Amino acid sequence: MADPHGFLTTDQRELPRRRPVPIRLMDYREVYEAGDPEQLRRQASRCMDCGVPFCHQGCPLGNLIPEFNDAMYRGELPRAVELLHATNNFPEFTGRACPAPCENACVLGINQPAVTIKQVEVSIVDQGFAAGLIQPMIPERITGQTVAVIGSGPTGLAAAQQLTRAGHTVVVHERDDRLGGLLRYGIPDFKLEKQHIDRRLDQMRAEGTRFKTSVEIGRDISLEDLQSSFDAVIVCTGATVPRDMTIAGRELRGVEFAMDYLVPSNRVQAGEQPGPGGVESHIDAQGKHVVIIGGGDTGADCLGTALRQTAASVTTLAIGAQPPIDRSEADPWPTVPRIFEVQSSHEEGGTRRYLASTTGFAGDEQGRVVGIDVAETQFLDGRRVPTPGTEHRLDADLVLLALGFSGPESDVLGLDVSDSGAFARDESYVGSTPGVFIAGDAGRGQSLIVWAIAEGRSVAAEVDRFLTGSTRLPAPVGPHDRSF
């Protein structure tokens, strides 16, 4: 145990300071300042080494949280790095982009603010890279078996790294021109700078994983051809089909899906030029009245991006009521509570409106959106519907639909789809075609990055068993497991 009295003597939850809002709105760098080592040590000391550490259950990866907290409290960085990577291939991703269900399940969270598990995690991996402690793990033998991975998001990368280290020859196929999936183009740099992806890819290349970009399976090469060239195929394409709205005015120019806004913006931040000959689909919010429909992580990413593009105003609409500040009786510990969240983007500006039902979009003679019609939400027969007589119009030059995702793009691979809209699979992650495995959001539906990595590790174990008859790779989750 780090410090038997730590959670008593240090009862305050502390995180590194965020850079001042006026400064960080001038760039796309990550918002946090460099952490204080002594502050981190104090926070690690708050871990109680519980008899039953529910944080293990909150995290689908089963991270060894009390153990790595103890190591950081004692200043044992090499041990902390080893413990962290025993269960998580990419803690630099989860430490930045995961909503931390482990903290929701922290036992200390019953009557105090939870341990800053996520901050300890990202500090371990960043310090580990800086100290040269994170090196390629070259497989001791090559099995001669080959695996194709479709998609280079966190699921595909985790599966590829596990199987490469097991001695298989792995080739990751990515349809974009750069690797990383939504880590690369879906998450803005102020949340995840892309150097963190690149240094991990360098490690994977050194270990032997091969990558092919600008290759779309189902169009550039068929799934059948891929099967004939590899001993196993893993589909990790994610759930990329956005949820839409079927209301009046949806066809107007300026009503866009969130990813059609974020992806070109991230390309521009990567150095590509907007306009003809460059990122032609780039949408600039400068001087525009922006309305974001959807109050989740993607909506917050749109908010932070629009503010950095100096939008005239940004309004976020959520159809439901504003969540409570603290857990309600309906969300008892250690479940993931629905509470009011203030992300870094919310600190930076914009207006958040709740109980706002969108009823239509207004346009001008040129077919461009100029307004959005909104009514107050009421709950009727268990449904959220607009309240008659409360309709009003908001100015809007750009509307971004951040309503989540309905499932994978299922029309090109020819695989069976389940009732949920995701690719069908059995208890071994095998899809409707023998030798083809389904993992991550492609089979689970829209989920968290920590679940994506957990499924990548688990499908790697199933593929290893399929190829060799047995496996020593860990499988932290099953394809139908769910969190609290």
ABEGO torsion letter per residue (X at the ends): XABAAAAAABABBBBBBBBBAAAAAABABBABBBBBAAAAAAAAAABAGBABBAAAAABAAGBBAAAAAAAAAAGBAAAAAAAAAAABABAAAAAAABAGAAAAABAAAAABBBBBAAAAAAAAAAAAAAAGABBBBBBABBAGBBBBBBEABAAAAAAAAAAAAAGBBBBBBBABABBGEAAAAABBAAABBAAAAAAAAAAAAAAGBBBBBGBBBGAABBAAAAAAABABBBBBAEBABBBBBBBBGAABBGBBBAAAAAAAAAAAAAGBBBEBGBBAABBBABGBBBBBBEABAAAAAAAAAAAAAGBABBBBBBABBBBBABBBAABBOABBBBBBBBBAAAAAEEBBBBGBBBAEBBBBAAGBBABBBBBBBBBBGGBBBBBBGABBBBBBABBBBBAEBAEBBAAAAGBBBBAAGBBBBBAAGBBABBGBBBBEAAAAEBBBAAAAAAAAAAAAAAAAAAAAGBBABBBABBAABBBX
